Each structure stands twice: as structure tokens, then as C-alpha cells.
């Protein structure tokens, strides 16, 4: 059976686990197919581009991605069905009383990228008294080869609803080359992936507890924030975090930053919206997990921030110089066309 036949067969049969019945699934239910890619020569002939395929939404005929002809498409809904079956087999039977607000779904790039997060209120641990984190599992799939099918462990701070997106391979399980296989195989893979990431929930909580015990100077807070902003080009985050309440610990600084990303970041900043929010939260976690940064003294932090500022300024000057060269080239090209046109006019006269 070809990949097109497989996708069409999948789209004709709705397999909705009973414990997920009633959840909104229509935004995922659009069929996709791959088609050959052609280009038109100057003579008007159509020629196929070898090794390339375009991914087409059949409901709108929109081309949503360009991929290799070896790339295997896995429909978003097929991933959802398999992962929910895997959760159920792994003992996360919370779907028996699951409600819509505990599952969040997002599509991006006209449906080419998808993620869904599942909240598990019964799987929770305190970092400190009254500060409880709930487990979330994030499932991702793409049609544009931008990422593998994956299950990632995130956490959710109940106290203020901050997203604490995890980072690195320790808290993520990717399923590569998943295209060839039946639904049973997918369900078993997701069951195994779920066990792996859930087993690491305790490890993540232990890390956060160590951050809560790690005292940092209030004088250094602005330096940490400036360092992150310069590394990640997001001064808005540093500015917003400075307005948050600091409680003297590494854990507090982490929550100052994630609070801004969770509550103040808007989709207006980028068409990627929720996808960028998660990416920034992952970058925050990776930054906060770097012990070397938090072992620096004030002078070392100041020197590093100064170095990053100098680097950023030099990069800005290079971009400005490049833009000026491009502008000059456009002006010269325009002048050449004007002179050429004037010469032809004079010749005709």
C-alpha cells in the first residue's frame, strides 16, 4: 500500500478511545497526502524535481510542507489515538474523568505542526510547602520534518499556573522513523515512552528542590536576566521578570522568568504563538540548569554580560553595514536601468 493509500485509509476510519470520547478532535481531522513537485522551465515545460515531495492538505489543497520523497507522513490523529492508548496502558487512566480543559491542542504552519498537552492532576509533587507541580505530557508531530514524533515531560506550577517546560533529552522520548507500522506498534511505543518520561518526573522535582535551596544575591538578578536576554534576543522577558517578586533563590528566579513567558507572552510576537512559548520556556530551563552560571561571582557575571553586549553591538553593526551595501546595490541597479533606458530613448530620437 502506498503512503497516499495509507493516509486515505486512516482518514476514513475514526478510532477514538472510549476514555477520550467527547473531546474536540475536529481540528486534527484533515486528510493529507504527498504529491510530486514540478517546476516550469523558461520554455514552459514542466519538469519534476527529483527526491522532493510536497505535503498537501486535501480539504483546502494548500501546500503545507516540502519534504524528501523518503519522508513518511503520520497523521496527527493517528498519533493522538496511539498516544492516548499508550497512556491508558501505562496506567494513566485519568481519561475516565478527563475534561476538555485538561487537554490543550495547538496547530501551526497551517496544520503542518501539532502539539497536544495532557494535564495529570493526580500526578503531583511539592517543591516546597504549598508550591505543587503537576505533571504534563506534551505530544508533538509534524508534516514538515521539523521534528520527530515525541513525548515530553513538562510540569505545571499550580500556585500560579506557570508552565515549566522541561529541556534536553532526559525528559523527552522521540519516536523516529515511525512511518511504517500498524496502530498496535504505535500504541506499544507510546506506552514505553510514557513509562520512561513519567519515571523521570521525580528526577525533575528533585532538581527543582535543589534550586529552591540554592540562594542567590538580589544584586545579581538583573545580571542573570540580562545574560539570558542577550543570549536569546528577548529583552522583553528580562524587563518583565524584573517586575516579579524575588524570594532569594534560584527557584524563585526561574519562576520570575516562566511567569513572564506564561502570562505576558502573546502570539502577536510571532505567528508561531504557543510553539514559541514552549521553546522559550525550554531555553529558560536550560539556562537555569547551568550550574557554572550560578557559581560565578558578581564581577564574573558583569564581565560576561559586558562581553555579550559587545558581541551583540558588533553583530548589529555588521547587519547595518550589510543592509547599507544592499541598499547601495539596489540604487546602482536602479541608476543603471535609468541610464540604459535614457540611452535607448536618445537613440530613438
Residue pairs with C-beta under 8 A, 6 or more apart in sequence:
1 9
3 34
3 72
3 73
3 179
4 33
4 34
7 31
7 32
7 33
7 73
7 75
8 31
8 33
10 75
10 77
10 78
11 29
11 31
11 75
11 77
14 29
14 77
15 81
15 183
16 25
16 81
17 81
17 84
17 85
17 88
17 95
19 84
19 88
19 93
19 95
19 96
19 98
20 84
20 95
20 98
22 100
23 98
23 100
23 103
24 100
24 105
25 77
25 80
27 105
27 107
28 75
28 76
28 77
28 80
28 105
28 107
28 114
29 77
30 57
30 58
30 59
30 60
30 111
31 57
31 58
31 59
31 75
32 55
32 56
32 57
32 58
32 64
32 73
32 75
32 111
32 143
33 55
33 56
33 58
34 53
34 54
34 55
34 56
34 67
34 69
34 71
34 73
35 53
35 54
35 56
36 48
36 49
36 52
36 53
36 54
37 48
37 49
37 52
37 53
37 54
37 66
38 46
38 47
38 48
38 49
39 46
39 47
39 49
40 46
40 47
41 47
51 68
51 69
52 66
52 67
52 68
52 69
53 66
53 67
53 68
53 69
53 71
54 63
54 65
54 66
54 67
55 63
55 64
55 65
55 66
55 67
55 73
55 112
55 143
55 144
56 62
56 63
56 64
57 64
57 110
57 111
62 110
64 109
64 110
64 111
64 112
64 143
64 144
65 109
65 112
65 142
65 143
65 144
65 145
66 144
67 143
67 144
67 145
68 145
71 145
71 179
72 177
72 178
72 179
72 180
73 143
73 179
74 141
74 149
74 178
74 179
76 111
76 114
76 141
78 183
78 186
79 114
79 139
79 141
79 149
79 186
80 116
80 139
81 183
82 183
82 186
82 187
82 189
82 190
83 139
83 151
83 190
83 194
84 95
85 183
85 187
85 190
85 191
86 186
86 187
86 188
86 189
86 190
86 191
86 192
86 193
86 194
87 95
87 118
87 137
87 190
87 191
87 194
88 95
89 187
89 188
89 191
90 191
90 194
90 195
90 198
92 120
92 123
92 194
92 198
94 102
94 120
94 121
94 122
102 118
102 119
102 121
103 116
103 117
103 118
103 119
104 116
104 117
105 114
105 115
105 116
106 114
106 115
106 116
106 273
106 274
106 275
107 113
107 114
108 114
108 271
108 272
108 273
108 274
108 275
109 144
111 143
112 142
112 143
112 144
112 146
113 140
113 141
113 142
113 143
113 144
113 146
113 147
113 275
114 140
114 141
114 142
115 138
115 139
115 140
115 141
115 274
115 275
115 278
116 138
116 139
117 136
117 137
117 138
117 139
117 154
118 136
118 137
118 138
118 139
119 134
119 135
119 136
119 156
120 134
120 135
120 136
120 137
121 134
123 134
123 135
123 198
123 201
124 132
124 133
124 134
124 135
124 158
125 132
125 133
125 201
125 202
125 205
126 132
126 133
127 133
127 205
127 208
127 209
127 212
127 251
128 209
128 212
128 251
130 159
131 157
131 159
131 212
132 157
132 158
132 159
133 155
133 156
133 157
133 158
133 164
133 205
133 208
134 155
134 156
134 158
135 153
135 154
135 155
135 156
135 198
135 201
136 153
136 154
136 155
136 156
137 151
137 152
137 153
137 154
137 194
137 197
138 150
138 151
138 152
138 153
138 154
138 165
138 278
139 149
139 150
139 151
139 152
140 147
140 149
140 150
140 152
141 149
148 174
148 175
148 176
148 178
149 174
149 175
149 176
149 178
150 172
150 173
150 174
150 175
151 172
151 173
151 175
151 190
151 193
151 194
151 197
152 165
152 166
152 171
152 172
152 173
152 197
153 166
153 171
153 172
153 197
153 198
153 200
153 201
153 204
154 163
154 164
154 165
154 166
154 171
155 164
155 166
155 201
155 204
155 205
155 208
156 162
156 163
156 164
157 163
157 164
157 255
157 258
160 255
160 259
161 262
161 263
162 255
162 258
162 259
162 262
162 263
163 258
163 261
163 262
163 277
163 278
163 281
164 208
164 254
164 258
164 281
164 285
165 278
165 281
165 282
165 284
165 285
166 172
166 204
166 282
166 285
167 282
167 283
167 285
167 286
167 289
168 286
168 289
170 200
170 203
171 197
171 200
171 204
172 197
173 193
173 196
173 197
175 189
175 190
175 193
178 186
178 189
207 289
208 251
208 254
211 249
211 250
211 251
211 254
211 288
212 249
212 250
212 251
213 249
214 249
214 250
214 251
214 294
215 248
215 249
215 250
216 224
216 248
216 249
216 250
216 253
216 294
217 298
218 246
218 248
219 298
220 298
220 301
221 242
221 246
221 253
222 238
222 242
223 298
223 301
223 302
223 305
224 253
224 293
224 301
225 237
225 238
225 241
225 242
225 257
226 238
226 305
226 308
226 309
227 287
227 293
227 301
227 304
227 305
227 308
228 234
228 237
228 238
228 257
228 283
228 284
228 287
229 235
229 237
229 238
230 305
230 308
230 309
230 311
230 312
231 287
231 308
232 280
232 283
232 287
234 280
236 260
236 264
236 269
237 257
237 260
237 261
237 280
240 260
240 264
241 253
241 256
241 257
241 259
241 260
244 255
244 256
244 259
244 260
245 252
245 256
246 252
246 253
246 256
250 288
250 294
253 288
254 284
254 285
254 288
257 284
257 288
258 281
258 284
261 277
261 280
261 281
261 284
262 277
262 281
265 276
265 277
265 280
267 273
267 274
269 276
270 276
272 279
287 293
293 301
296 304
